[in-house]
Amino acid sequence: MKSVIFPEIDIQALQDNQKNMFRIPVKPQWYELPFSNAEWSPDWQQRAFKDGPDYLHVPFTINGIEDGFARIYPLYLPGEVIYVKEKFGLISLRSGNSIIGRPSPKGDEWNHFQIVYKASMSDFEESFNYKWFSPIYLPERFSRFRLKILTARAEPVQEITEENAVRKGFNAVEFGRYKFQDTKLAKSYFIQYWDTRYAHKPEYQWQKNPWTWVHRIERMKGER
């Protein structure tokens, strides 16, 4: 089963049933190129275009010379069910202590730990100095959320509307643990979130207006 990584703000929106859409940058892969000696054009972000809602035409080169456009599709397709990865910590079932400074467990080692999820921690609980593991190490069986992909489409990030920002869960002002609904500023909240999440990727910043895959989702029953 495919997975998607969500930061804490997205997890909390899922928990509050405020999120039914997510957006990720388009990342053309080498295996989508039509020829083994082809490469994606350096300026593909500016020259890509769509003539259908669920795919993009992306320019490629061969030996540095423009050769044409290849069609690429979303990683997550309508009808698929994916699971969510999130930051987590481990508590030893033997000692009851938070595990700090060790690699992520492997195989049966997981049976010796209780998992805690960062997005569900109170300020008091976080003061216990947990070591938070990267979401990439969370096994599928410990994921708390299953999502069904309802639709997928390509769209420049700046085309997001206030309504769709609300669908992504950005309809609340947070002061500590208190939330106040404010749908008129949802897009502004989303822009801050986007630039913070992709701060290490200048090409994905809001002002660059990168192409994104937009997915409408439905939470599945029977989650953890």
C-alpha positions, 0 to 999 in steps of 0.5 A: 500500500502506498503512503503519504507523510503528513506533518502534525497540523495535517494530522490534527485536522484529520483528527478533527474531521476538518481535512478532506483534501491534500496537495503535494508538489509534482515531482516527475520521476525518471521512469516516466521519461519516454527514453532511457537517455532522456532527462526532464528539461530544467525549466519544466515547471514553467513550460509544463501544461495540461489538457486534462485534469489528471495529468501533465505534459512535461518537456524533456531533453535528449543530449541537452536538446529539447525533444518533446513532452511526456505525459505524467500522472499523479502518484495517488490515483482515484480509487486507491487507499493509502496510509498516513505516516506521521512523527512518533515516539517509542516507550519501552514496555520493559522500563516504561521509559521513552527511548532516546538515541537509538535507531528505529526498531526492525522486525519483531523489535516493534513488539517491545515498544508502545508507540506515541504520536507527536500530533496527539501529545499535550504540551505537558506530555511533550515536556518528557523529552521524547525522541521523535522518529521521522515519519518515514520509519512508521510501519503500515500496521502502526498507521492511524489513518487510511485515506481513499483517493476520490479525485486527483488533478494537476494545478499550480499551487497559487490557484488554491481557493479559500474554499479548498484551503478550508478543505485542507483543514486551514480554517482555524486560528490557533492560540495554544490549544484553543482554536477559533474558526476563521474561514476568510483567512484559510488561504493565508494560513495555507501559504504560511504552512506551504512555505514552512513545510517546503522551506528546504526546497526553494523551487516549491516556494509559493512565489515560484508557483510550482505545479502540484497534485491536488487530491480529494480524500475520504477517511476510511473506517476501521482505523487505529 
